[in-house]
């Protein structure tokens, strides 16, 4: 099985969860959603139920038109320590087909996160290992506490970070990915920021909460449809030659947006020196 991290001590002694429900989804009327991995006694490590819960939460957010920002966080100060050891032990007796089906669930969960129309932000504390680091890469942004640690340690287990690889390579580039995948080395938040896995660093969890509120406030002044369409725009123009076809495509997009209800409201509000109707 791929994407099953790590050989460090985060999940060596699994214990029963203190609370029921391995994933908690909470969305405010104002448009801020939080997806919380809720397995604090296991350092929020993945198992099949947690992956299924995350996928369900992310897919629910695809249709939540009022949501403009989605934060992904781990309960009680740890983001995600990788894979649950009990889950790994179970997989040792599975067939290749069983392992493929299991890994596909992780792949589909990450794609569900990646496809959320709203801005997605990983809030990383303490550890983001293996599949947990893949979760970070699949978000649009990531904020980490200064003491956070990251690793893609699958090679130390004789495995490869297969299903998370599209998101990691996209986030940090192929050269950095080759180096980190092949060595399995652990790295800190500052290095994660340098290579593009992390967007911002804060000193501690309290500062994380402050920045979370700040980011939510910044996004709330942005038009919901424009956020989703701006995200799609990046992937549709990335890597394409700047030719007549691309220029026509981008001109068509902005023209369509200018005559849309949201576009007309935004421009009129600016000219009238008032708030647009998507700001409460």
N, C-alpha and C positions, 0 to 999 in steps of 0.2 A: 504494500500500500504506500502511495506517495503522500507528500505533504504532512508527514507525521513527525515532527520535530522531536524533540531536542534531547540532548543528553545532559542537560544541566538540571539542578535539583528542584525546579519549580513544581513538578507534579510527581515526584517520586513517592510521596506518601498520600495517595488520594484518601479523602475522608468524605462522609456523607454531607450533602448540601445542607446548609442551615435553613434555607428557605425553599419552598416549592416553586417550580417554574424556572427553567433554565434560561429563558429569554423574556424580558419585559419590554413591551412597547408602550410608550406614553406620548401622546401628542396634545399640544395645547390648542385652544381655539384660535390663537394668534398665528399659528403656523409653524411652531417649533416642535420637532419630534425627537425623542430619545429612544434609542434601541440599546438596552442594557443586557450584557451577558451576565447572568445571575448564578454563577457557581463559585462563590468566593472561597469556599473551603477547598476547592481544587484549582485555585488560581485562575478561574474562568477558562479552564481548558476545554477543548472541543470533545464532544462525543456525538454519536449519531443524532440523539434527540436535540442537542443544542444546535447542530447544523440545520436540522429540519425546522427548529423554532426560528432561527435567524432568517432562513429563506422565506418562511411564512410572513415574518414581520416586514422584510424588504419588499416582498411582492404586494403586501397590503398597501405599502407606501407608494406604489406605482399609480394607484388610483386616488390618492389623497390630494386632490387638486389644491387645497388650501395650504398644504405643507410646503414651506420654502427652504427649510434647512433641517437636516437630519444629523444628529450627533450619535456616534457609536462609541460606547464606553464599557468598561468592565466594572463589576460591582466591587466595592470596598478597596479601591486603590490599586488594582492590577488589571491591565487590559486583557491579555490572553496569553497563557503560558504554553500554548501549542496544543498537543494532543493528550488526552486522558490515557494514562497507562493501562487501565483496565480495557479500554477500547482497543488499544494496540495489542494487548495479550489475546483478546478474542480474535483479532484479525490473523494471528499467526496460523490458525487452523483453517482459514478460509481458502477457497479456490481462487484462481486468477480471475474468473468471472465474478465471483463475489466481491473481490477487491475492486474490480473495475466499477461495479455498480455502486459500491460505497464511495469511491473517489468521485464518481460523477455527481453524487449529492453535494459534495463540497464545491465542485465546479459550478453547479447550478446555483448554489447559494451565493457564491461570489459574483456571478453574472447578474443575479437579482439585485445585489447591492450596486453594482456598476451601472445598472440601467435605471436607477431611481432618478426621476426628473429633477428633484430638488437638489440643492447643494448638499454634499455629504462630507462630514468632518469626523475623523477618528480622533478621540481624546485618549492619548496613550500614557498610562502610568505604569511604572515598574518594569513590565515585560511585555514584549510583543514577539513571540517566538514562532518560527515556522509558519503554519497556517494563520496564526495571529498576525504576523507581519504581512502576510498576504492580504488579510482583511484591511490593514492600514493602506496598502498599495492600491486596493480597489476603491478607496474613497477619493474624493476630489481634493481634499486637504487633510493634513494631519498635524495635530499639536501634541507635543510630548513634554513631559516633565524632564528636568535636566538629568535625573538619575535613571531614566528609562534605558532598557537594554533591548537589543534586537539581534536576531540570528536566523539564518536559513541553514539549519544543522542537519538536514536530511542525509547528507552524504556520510555523516558519522554513524548513521544507522544502516548504511548500505542502500539508501533510498534516494529519490530525487524530488525536488520541489515542483512537481509537474503541473498540477492544476492551478497553483498560484502564479506560475511563471509568466503568463501573459500580462498580468497586472504589475508585477514587480519589474519586468523588463521595460514596460511602458513608463513606469515611474522613475527608474534610476538609470536606464540605458543598458545596452547589451554588455559593454565592457565591465561595468561595475557588477552587473548580475553574474557574469561568468566568474569573476573573482570571489564573490560572496557565496555563490552556489557551490563552487568547487572546493573552497576551504572550510566552509561551515563556521567561519569565525564569528564571534560575538562582537558587536560594535555599539557605541553609545549614541545618545541623542544628537550630539553635535555632529558626529560623522553621518548620521542619518539625514540631518539637515543639509550637509554639504553635498550629498549625492542625490537629494531630491525626494527621499522617502518621507521626510518630515518637512512641514512648511514653517512652523514656528516652535520655539522652545520657551517654556515657562519654568519658574523656579520650583514650584510645588503644586499640590492639588488645590490649595486655596487660590493661587494665581490662575490655575486652569479654570476654575469656576468663574473667575472674573473675566477671563478671555472668552469663555463660552458665552457669557451674557453680551459681551461686546460684539462678537461675531453674529449672534442672533439679531442684535439691533441693527447691524450693518445690512444684513440680508433683508430685514423687514421693510426697508425702503425701496427694495428692488421688485420689479414686476414679476409675478410668478411664472407666467408663460415665457417671458424673456429669459429668465434663469434657465429653464429647460431648453429653450431653443439655442441659447448661447453655448450650453454644454454640447448639444448635438453639432453645432457649428465647428467646434474644435476638431472633433473626430472626422467630420466630413471634409475639412480642408487639409488636415494633417497629411503630409507626404505627397500631396498632389502638385503637379507642375502649375506654375502661375501662367496659365494660357487663357485663350478666349473663353473656353468652356468654364473654367473656374471663375473668371471675372463675371460672366453672365450669371452663374449660379449665385455668387454673393450679391450681385445687384438685384436679382430676383428676390432673394431672401429679405433684404432690407426694404425693398419696395412693398413686399407683402406685409411686413411688420409695420411700416408707416401707416398703412390704411386699415390695420387691424383695430378693433375697439381699444385694446390695451395701448397700442402705439399712439392712437389719436388722443386718448385720455392723458397719457404721459406728457406729450408735447403741449397740449392745451393747458394742463396744470402748470407746467414750467412757465409758459407765456403769461398765464394769469397770476403767477406768483402764489400758488396754493398747493396743497398736498394732493397727489393723485389718489384715486379712490381705493387703491390697494393698501394705503397706509391708514391704519386705524386712528 
